[in-house]
Amino acid sequence: MTPHFRVATLGRFALASLAASSLSLALQAASIGQFEEQTDVGSVHIPGSALYDLERQVYTIESSGANMWTDHDAFHFVWKKISGDFIVQAQVEFIGQGGDPHRKAGIIVRSSLDARSAHVNAVTHGDGSTALQFRRSEGATTEEKRLASNGATVLELSRHGNTYTVSAAKFGEPYATQTLDSATLGDSVYVGLYVCAHNDAVSEKALLRNVRLIRPAKDDFRPYRDYIGSEIELMNVATGQRRMILHAEDSLQAPNWTPDNKRLVYNHNGRMFNLDLATLTPSSLDTGEQVRCNNDHALSLDGRQLGISSGQVSTVYILPSAGGAPKQITQKNPSYFHSWSPDGKYLLYTGLRGKEPGDIYRISVDGGEEQRLTTAEELDDGSEYTPDGKYIYFNSNRTGRMQLWRMKPDGSEQEQITHDDFNNWFPHISPDGKSIVFLSYGAEIASGDHPFYKHVYIRKLPIDGGTPNVVAYLYGGQGSMNVNSWSPDSASIAFVSNSDKL
């Protein structure tokens, strides 16, 4: 459910800008992907190197170097000069057995390129130990704070003012964190990726995937009025490998994957668009007079029809998925659309009626009387049919935190599915009916809210139950995955991550 939206007019210039932005990744290759330069820092016996695979969006860094410890360092560094707050994320994998268990790879922030520079460093070692390492001033002795996560492959380093936070996880698990306060490296710093062999006579190599340079929203950000940049991404849910395919400086939201595997349908500033997956070319989708769409929309199982929510008071409409005049379905509103029944005869949506925070309703595609399926005093939202039509999954905070639930199509046999310390939103069932992906906020977020621009996880749960696994670590939230975005083969999902201009 999305109670607000942003209205914008997209002309030919805006469309051309979006199309051009999809080519921006190609232009980055000459600059080592998202970074400006690469260099050996300190004394290294074997010169280091870095390559960027444009198609896979993967960095390969090779380096010798005796160590990064005491009062000086020696390593290969791929960097960008950045001012202000930032977040850097990477998934790290060493190549080969390695010559030393203390070989290092990770993310580092430095005051300068001098070997004795002050720095803060998110590091994983060849033996699996992970730490926040730092040198408070030039030439000072290196210190460290160990992280609980052993064998971590996912790293994140963020700066907010003079506070640095390092987060690390073995892929599939939530982050463990350590924080360093009052670290004064200067406003303009060198930020990037590195490898150190811990043996100057050999070179060690690492792959760094899912690398993201992120400028978070400002502290005075105003939700639903201020927007930062967006990336539509595709991800293999088994490996976690992600690929950015479309960028905008403002609000892209909620991609649907069409059943024919040819395009994504998504929201951009209140209008609906297609993204051709073969050419990565966006095009507008005609929704007639409904140009105030929010990010609650979904395709019918056969891909022929599109349901949307639109209007100053959100109202459910359906139209041909190729575009056309919308047909109004709901007469009682606000109503926020979420799902089609597999046979295409019914629609599910969250309705706000009176003082209730929101309940799940079902209605015929021909309109008529709506049927209320949930009656809890708390918020029920994010409803979606399983592909076989036997269940409806949804999220509810009726037991405290927002958790996943399911019920029969008539609203009977409501039962809680997840029982953890996260706030879990928007369960999406894979086309093969075997898995659920959903968005998880931390416990610090109010259970009835799913805000923009936060650290969130996308997690996956077997439909038969079990322990959820993290499949994506991202900066996003509202609009990232409000709608079902599984690929037809149940192997991948699409979602939106966010960053302001760096």
Wavefront OBJ file of the C-alpha trace (Angstrom):
o trace
v 0.000 0.000 0.000
v 1.373 3.386 -0.978
v -0.614 6.367 0.311
v 1.191 9.017 -1.726
v 2.778 9.429 -5.137
v 4.666 11.932 -7.201
v 3.225 13.399 -10.399
v 5.444 14.257 -13.369
v 5.106 14.700 -17.099
v 7.447 12.620 -19.272
v 8.093 14.055 -22.695
v 10.391 12.915 -25.459
v 13.389 14.530 -23.789
v 12.850 12.577 -20.552
v 12.473 9.332 -22.462
v 15.663 10.027 -24.369
v 17.453 10.758 -21.094
v 16.335 7.440 -19.641
v 17.447 5.576 -22.741
v 20.808 7.326 -22.632
v 21.225 6.511 -18.946
v 20.940 2.812 -19.721
v 24.185 3.206 -21.683
v 25.989 4.901 -18.821
v 27.501 1.642 -17.599
v 29.312 1.267 -20.912
v 30.946 4.654 -20.424
v 32.170 3.651 -16.980
v 34.375 0.837 -18.263
v 37.267 3.178 -19.123
v 37.160 4.519 -15.541
v 37.356 1.087 -13.873
v 33.626 0.715 -13.500
v 32.253 3.101 -10.891
v 35.729 4.283 -9.850
v 38.102 6.940 -11.214
v 41.591 5.456 -10.917
v 43.697 2.552 -9.712
v 47.130 2.636 -8.110
v 49.609 0.731 -5.963
v 49.795 2.263 -2.506
v 53.098 1.864 -0.673
v 55.903 -0.440 -1.755
v 54.817 -3.520 -3.715
v 57.270 -5.901 -5.346
v 54.850 -7.036 -8.072
v 52.747 -4.250 -9.658
v 49.032 -4.684 -9.060
v 46.180 -4.483 -11.534
v 42.410 -4.153 -11.731
v 39.973 -5.090 -14.478
v 36.248 -4.419 -14.802
v 33.973 -6.854 -16.618
v 31.269 -4.622 -18.064
v 28.849 -7.424 -18.914
v 28.978 -9.131 -15.517
v 29.700 -5.879 -13.621
v 32.515 -7.603 -11.706
v 35.909 -6.248 -10.595
v 39.063 -8.399 -10.568
v 41.892 -6.959 -8.443
v 45.359 -8.479 -8.134
v 48.094 -7.312 -5.772
v 51.210 -8.227 -3.846
v 52.142 -6.123 -0.793
v 53.600 -7.180 2.557
v 50.768 -5.994 4.796
v 48.329 -3.250 5.791
v 49.181 -2.850 9.450
v 51.352 -0.978 11.975
v 52.123 2.502 10.582
v 52.076 1.854 6.808
v 50.361 -0.128 4.045
v 51.153 -1.851 0.744
v 48.313 -2.881 -1.566
v 46.515 -2.237 -4.866
v 43.686 0.277 -4.711
v 40.780 1.094 -7.065
v 39.370 4.428 -5.916
v 37.126 7.432 -6.343
v 37.415 10.804 -4.578
v 34.210 11.391 -2.595
v 32.981 14.079 -0.211
v 30.148 13.869 2.297
v 28.242 10.795 3.433
v 28.376 7.556 1.457
v 27.848 3.790 1.541
v 30.032 1.265 -0.307
v 28.979 -2.364 -0.736
v 30.780 -5.348 -2.267
v 30.655 -9.131 -2.366
v 34.210 -10.493 -2.100
v 35.671 -13.787 -3.316
v 39.351 -14.752 -3.228
v 40.643 -16.679 -6.245
v 42.752 -19.747 -5.511
v 44.009 -21.253 -2.249
v 46.302 -18.340 -1.492
v 49.772 -18.152 -0.009
v 48.911 -16.571 3.334
v 45.835 -16.926 5.561
v 46.047 -13.196 6.309
v 45.689 -12.037 2.705
v 43.178 -9.209 2.627
v 40.452 -7.814 0.406
v 37.798 -5.263 1.077
v 36.647 -1.662 1.109
v 38.775 1.206 2.372
v 38.476 4.966 2.946
v 41.726 6.972 3.099
v 42.727 10.561 3.670
v 45.422 10.236 0.997
v 47.238 7.787 -1.248
v 50.288 7.897 1.009
v 51.213 4.542 2.550
v 50.955 6.037 6.061
v 47.540 7.649 5.527
v 44.768 7.623 8.108
v 42.058 5.206 7.013
v 39.007 3.122 7.879
v 38.848 -0.321 6.364
v 36.278 -3.137 6.010
v 38.402 -6.246 5.564
v 37.925 -9.960 5.089
v 40.968 -12.238 5.323
v 41.882 -15.461 3.621
v 41.193 -17.361 6.856
v 37.672 -15.896 7.056
v 38.250 -13.392 9.868
v 36.534 -10.052 9.324
v 37.178 -6.687 10.961
v 36.890 -2.941 10.989
v 40.525 -1.797 10.845
v 41.588 1.843 11.157
v 44.496 4.244 11.523
v 43.376 7.372 13.352
v 46.076 9.690 11.979
v 48.969 9.614 9.538
v 51.609 7.152 10.668
v 49.645 6.005 13.721
v 49.446 2.341 14.673
v 46.632 0.407 13.017
v 43.815 -0.747 15.311
v 40.897 -3.066 14.717
v 37.460 -4.150 15.884
v 36.620 -7.754 15.011
v 33.196 -8.639 13.645
v 31.176 -11.634 14.773
v 30.665 -12.812 11.202
v 33.327 -15.364 10.245
v 33.870 -16.251 6.607
v 32.096 -13.071 5.524
v 31.765 -12.551 1.781
v 29.512 -9.465 1.856
v 30.996 -6.179 3.080
v 29.629 -2.700 3.583
v 31.344 0.470 4.780
v 29.325 3.625 5.412
v 30.122 7.141 6.592
v 27.720 9.513 8.321
v 29.591 12.633 9.367
v 32.654 11.351 11.237
v 31.039 8.041 12.156
v 32.022 4.965 10.162
v 30.117 1.685 10.255
v 31.382 -1.622 8.874
v 28.884 -4.415 8.236
v 29.735 -7.930 7.121
v 27.930 -11.190 6.475
v 28.374 -14.610 5.018
v 26.082 -14.500 1.994
v 22.598 -15.499 3.104
v 22.945 -14.201 6.665
v 22.109 -10.795 8.184
v 24.901 -8.304 8.815
v 27.110 -8.125 11.885
v 28.325 -4.566 12.523
v 31.012 -2.498 14.204
v 31.084 1.304 14.466
v 33.914 3.807 14.816
v 32.987 7.269 16.087
v 34.915 10.533 15.690
v 37.192 9.370 12.880
v 38.500 12.538 11.194
v 39.740 11.595 7.739
v 38.640 14.875 6.138
v 35.600 15.593 4.026
v 37.137 14.677 0.656
v 38.507 11.137 0.852
v 39.695 8.286 -1.362
v 37.083 5.529 -1.357
v 37.366 2.157 -3.028
v 38.288 -1.522 -3.231
v 41.601 -3.191 -2.513
v 43.604 -6.417 -2.298
v 46.766 -7.077 -0.266
v 48.663 -10.373 -0.563
v 50.297 -10.192 2.899
v 53.367 -11.501 1.092
v 55.279 -9.134 -1.162
v 56.773 -11.980 -3.189
v 53.429 -13.185 -4.608
v 50.237 -11.755 -6.075
v 46.794 -12.544 -4.727
v 43.589 -12.079 -6.684
v 39.988 -11.394 -5.687
v 36.674 -10.904 -7.467
v 34.383 -8.163 -6.148
v 30.747 -8.379 -7.225
v 27.633 -6.331 -6.527
v 29.759 -3.251 -5.919
v 27.640 -0.212 -5.165
v 28.716 3.378 -4.447
v 25.758 4.965 -2.727
v 24.950 8.496 -1.654
v 22.211 8.119 0.988
v 19.272 10.489 1.315
v 19.968 13.648 3.292
v 18.901 13.809 6.920
v 16.231 16.407 6.089
v 14.761 14.269 3.274
v 10.966 14.711 3.026
v 9.201 11.434 2.120
v 6.995 11.545 -1.005
v 8.281 15.059 -1.780
v 12.024 14.519 -2.188
v 13.458 11.702 -4.314
v 16.966 10.442 -4.994
v 18.286 8.354 -7.875
v 17.136 4.840 -8.747
v 18.568 1.716 -10.358
v 16.479 -1.128 -11.700
v 18.468 -4.283 -11.041
v 18.170 -7.941 -12.011
v 19.427 -10.628 -9.645
v 19.900 -14.390 -9.757
v 18.326 -15.511 -6.479
v 20.575 -18.586 -6.144
v 23.914 -16.781 -6.493
v 22.974 -13.232 -5.495
v 24.686 -11.915 -8.639
v 23.137 -8.526 -9.483
v 23.196 -6.397 -12.636
v 22.102 -2.761 -12.902
v 20.146 -2.213 -16.125
v 18.432 1.201 -15.904
v 19.236 4.396 -14.027
v 17.245 7.548 -13.353
v 18.096 10.560 -11.218
v 14.646 10.399 -9.638
v 12.039 7.772 -8.799
v 11.885 4.425 -10.587
v 9.707 1.975 -8.661
v 8.240 -1.523 -8.558
v 9.242 -3.501 -11.691
v 6.974 -6.345 -12.898
v 8.519 -9.077 -15.085
v 6.236 -10.027 -17.990
v 5.407 -13.751 -18.448
v 6.906 -13.748 -21.955
v 10.289 -12.688 -20.510
v 10.498 -9.736 -22.910
v 10.072 -6.664 -20.693
v 9.643 -5.118 -17.300
v 6.682 -2.899 -16.425
v 7.561 -0.218 -13.874
v 6.502 3.116 -12.411
v 8.398 6.339 -13.048
v 7.167 9.455 -11.257
v 3.511 8.434 -11.441
v 3.535 7.107 -15.019
v 3.835 3.521 -16.240
v 6.657 2.376 -18.519
v 7.976 -0.703 -20.310
v 11.639 -1.674 -20.357
v 12.619 -3.906 -23.276
v 14.961 -6.529 -21.788
v 16.726 -7.198 -25.090
v 17.662 -3.581 -25.803
v 17.248 -2.015 -22.320
v 15.159 0.669 -24.005
v 12.300 2.254 -22.010
v 8.997 3.306 -23.550
v 5.855 4.847 -22.079
v 2.802 2.691 -21.407
v -0.508 4.393 -22.166
v -2.788 4.504 -19.124
v -5.269 7.000 -20.569
v -6.361 9.633 -18.071
v -4.758 7.794 -15.170
v -1.396 9.511 -14.874
v -1.136 9.580 -11.085
v -0.234 5.920 -10.623
v 1.376 4.688 -7.424
v 3.683 1.699 -7.166
v 0.949 -0.884 -6.527
v 0.399 -2.598 -9.876
v 0.503 -6.152 -11.204
v 0.129 -8.168 -14.383
v -2.429 -10.930 -14.774
v -0.982 -14.431 -14.837
v -1.289 -14.613 -18.638
v 0.316 -11.179 -19.016
v -2.574 -9.741 -21.019
v -3.915 -7.286 -18.459
v -2.440 -4.799 -16.024
v -3.975 -3.723 -12.743
v -3.026 -0.315 -11.380
v -3.835 1.999 -8.493
v -4.169 5.631 -9.483
v -5.712 8.953 -8.602
v -5.731 11.602 -5.898
v -7.729 9.039 -3.914
v -6.157 5.750 -4.907
v -8.566 3.707 -7.056
v -8.097 0.308 -8.708
v -8.290 0.094 -12.514
v -7.493 -2.585 -15.085
v -6.335 -2.110 -18.687
v -4.635 -4.094 -21.456
v -0.972 -4.675 -20.594
v -0.016 -3.123 -23.939
v -1.791 0.065 -22.846
v -5.231 1.534 -23.340
v -8.202 3.069 -21.559
v -8.401 1.948 -17.910
v -11.601 0.458 -16.533
v -12.463 1.536 -12.987
v -13.053 -1.406 -10.648
v -13.331 -0.127 -7.069
v -16.035 2.312 -6.039
v -14.990 2.447 -2.383
v -11.577 4.014 -1.922
v -8.692 4.496 -1.118
v -7.811 1.106 -2.608
v -4.280 -0.102 -3.379
v -4.035 -2.949 -5.897
v -1.790 -5.981 -5.332
v -2.694 -9.189 -7.161
v -4.786 -11.085 -9.724
v -6.258 -14.501 -9.034
v -4.639 -17.149 -11.278
v -7.853 -17.549 -13.281
v -8.011 -13.783 -13.854
v -11.473 -13.444 -12.275
v -10.620 -11.610 -9.040
v -8.419 -8.774 -7.818
v -6.848 -8.341 -4.382
v -6.164 -4.951 -2.852
v -5.700 -3.133 0.434
v -8.615 -0.887 1.285
v -8.728 1.955 3.799
v -12.262 2.142 5.122
v -13.035 4.515 7.965
v -10.488 4.539 10.783
v -9.073 1.075 10.092
v -5.339 1.137 9.099
v -6.005 -1.185 6.143
v -7.589 -4.536 5.324
v -7.399 -6.931 2.388
v -10.334 -7.035 -0.013
v -11.298 -9.138 -3.024
v -13.434 -7.986 -5.938
v -14.516 -9.359 -9.309
v -12.775 -7.993 -12.421
v -16.268 -6.924 -13.449
v -16.550 -4.730 -10.355
v -19.501 -4.925 -7.987
v -19.431 -5.520 -4.254
v -16.087 -5.980 -2.576
v -15.464 -8.827 -0.104
v -13.480 -8.066 3.039
v -11.022 -10.887 3.772
v -9.226 -9.603 6.900
v -10.675 -7.878 9.950
v -7.688 -7.391 12.280
v -7.444 -4.020 14.010
v -3.874 -3.627 12.731
v -2.605 -3.212 9.152
v -3.017 -6.058 6.640
v -1.325 -5.405 3.296
v 0.647 -6.831 0.363
v -1.769 -9.607 -0.613
v -0.849 -12.054 -3.369
v -2.263 -15.339 -4.662
v -0.110 -18.423 -5.006
v 0.093 -19.590 -8.652
v -2.205 -22.537 -7.896
v -4.771 -20.228 -6.259
v -4.895 -22.243 -3.026
v -3.591 -19.504 -0.742
v -3.249 -15.754 -0.404
v -0.042 -14.544 1.245
v 0.069 -11.113 2.890
v 1.827 -9.120 5.615
v 0.304 -8.011 8.905
v 1.529 -6.375 12.113
v -1.340 -7.758 14.204
v 1.149 -9.595 16.485
v 3.583 -6.682 16.891
v 6.196 -6.599 14.140
v 5.185 -6.801 10.495
v 5.242 -10.497 9.578
v 4.177 -12.730 6.686
v 0.823 -14.516 6.865
v -1.304 -16.655 4.621
v -5.001 -17.529 4.334
v -7.403 -19.398 2.100
v -8.912 -17.381 -0.806
v -12.123 -16.829 1.165
v -10.178 -15.321 4.099
v -10.361 -18.392 6.338
v -7.511 -20.185 8.161
v -5.279 -17.145 8.636
v -1.878 -18.217 9.952
v 1.438 -16.485 10.630
v 4.394 -17.658 8.508
v 7.415 -15.696 9.780
v 8.276 -15.128 13.447
v 11.435 -13.009 13.682
v 12.761 -9.606 14.713
v 12.474 -8.036 11.258
v 9.548 -6.140 9.766
v 8.661 -8.209 6.688
v 6.712 -6.786 3.746
v 5.341 -7.818 0.351
v 5.575 -11.615 -0.029
v 6.000 -12.559 -3.693
v 5.606 -16.172 -4.750
v 7.725 -17.586 -7.574
v 5.931 -18.782 -10.742
v 6.866 -22.387 -9.912
v 5.228 -21.960 -6.497
v 8.329 -23.063 -4.574
v 9.752 -19.867 -3.082
v 8.762 -16.534 -1.548
v 10.858 -13.378 -1.661
v 10.051 -10.418 0.542
v 11.466 -7.142 1.851
v 12.798 -6.979 5.424
v 13.318 -3.819 7.463
v 15.135 -3.719 10.789
v 13.324 -3.601 14.107
v 14.090 0.127 14.401
v 11.503 0.878 11.689
v 7.896 1.250 12.838
v 6.022 -1.956 12.033
v 3.313 -0.180 10.040
v 5.755 1.746 7.841
v 7.808 0.782 4.798
v 9.817 3.959 4.139
v 12.102 4.990 1.301
v 15.885 4.939 1.472
v 16.849 2.545 4.235
v 19.160 -0.411 4.683
v 16.947 -3.372 3.824
v 17.266 -7.025 2.933
v 15.503 -9.044 0.289
v 15.030 -12.479 1.804
v 13.883 -15.796 0.371
v 11.808 -18.463 2.102
v 10.789 -21.900 0.813
v 7.020 -22.041 0.353
v 6.975 -25.100 2.631
v 8.626 -23.135 5.453
v 12.084 -22.962 6.988
v 14.600 -20.231 7.762
v 14.658 -17.186 5.443
v 17.962 -16.446 3.705
v 19.168 -13.018 2.642
v 19.552 -12.836 -1.139
v 20.178 -9.081 -1.482
v 21.686 -6.405 0.748
v 20.552 -3.034 -0.507
v 19.798 0.600 0.123
v 16.159 1.012 -0.842
v 12.769 0.194 0.650
v 9.549 1.825 -0.558
v 9.221 1.058 -4.257
v 12.052 -1.508 -4.315
v 9.845 -4.578 -4.519
v 6.196 -3.684 -3.862
v 5.008 -5.959 -6.670
v 5.792 -9.476 -7.880
v 8.962 -9.217 -9.941
v 9.975 -12.862 -10.456
v 11.267 -13.909 -13.857
v 9.084 -16.516 -15.642
v 11.645 -19.278 -14.969
v 11.690 -18.521 -11.203
v 15.464 -17.976 -11.342
v 15.706 -14.186 -11.016
v 13.953 -11.140 -9.636
v 13.923 -7.458 -10.512
v 13.982 -4.708 -7.912
v 15.009 -1.080 -7.356
v 17.952 0.210 -5.322
v 18.650 3.872 -4.634
v 21.452 6.429 -4.477
v 21.735 10.173 -4.753
v 24.364 11.760 -6.992
v 27.941 11.187 -5.851
l 1 2 3 4 5 6 7 8 9 10 11 12 13 14 15 16 17 18 19 20 21 22 23 24 25 26 27 28 29 30 31 32 33 34 35 36 37 38 39 40 41 42 43 44 45 46 47 48 49 50 51 52 53 54 55 56 57 58 59 60 61 62 63 64 65 66 67 68 69 70 71 72 73 74 75 76 77 78 79 80 81 82 83 84 85 86 87 88 89 90 91 92 93 94 95 96 97 98 99 100 101 102 103 104 105 106 107 108 109 110 111 112 113 114 115 116 117 118 119 120 121 122 123 124 125 126 127 128 129 130 131 132 133 134 135 136 137 138 139 140 141 142 143 144 145 146 147 148 149 150 151 152 153 154 155 156 157 158 159 160 161 162 163 164 165 166 167 168 169 170 171 172 173 174 175 176 177 178 179 180 181 182 183 184 185 186 187 188 189 190 191 192 193 194 195 196 197 198 199 200 201 202 203 204 205 206 207 208 209 210 211 212 213 214 215 216 217 218 219 220 221 222 223 224 225 226 227 228 229 230 231 232 233 234 235 236 237 238 239 240 241 242 243 244 245 246 247 248 249 250 251 252 253 254 255 256 257 258 259 260 261 262 263 264 265 266 267 268 269 270 271 272 273 274 275 276 277 278 279 280 281 282 283 284 285 286 287 288 289 290 291 292 293 294 295 296 297 298 299 300 301 302 303 304 305 306 307 308 309 310 311 312 313 314 315 316 317 318 319 320 321 322 323 324 325 326 327 328 329 330 331 332 333 334 335 336 337 338 339 340 341 342 343 344 345 346 347 348 349 350 351 352 353 354 355 356 357 358 359 360 361 362 363 364 365 366 367 368 369 370 371 372 373 374 375 376 377 378 379 380 381 382 383 384 385 386 387 388 389 390 391 392 393 394 395 396 397 398 399 400 401 402 403 404 405 406 407 408 409 410 411 412 413 414 415 416 417 418 419 420 421 422 423 424 425 426 427 428 429 430 431 432 433 434 435 436 437 438 439 440 441 442 443 444 445 446 447 448 449 450 451 452 453 454 455 456 457 458 459 460 461 462 463 464 465 466 467 468 469 470 471 472 473 474 475 476 477 478 479 480 481 482 483 484 485 486 487 488 489 490 491 492 493 494 495 496 497 498 499 500 501 502
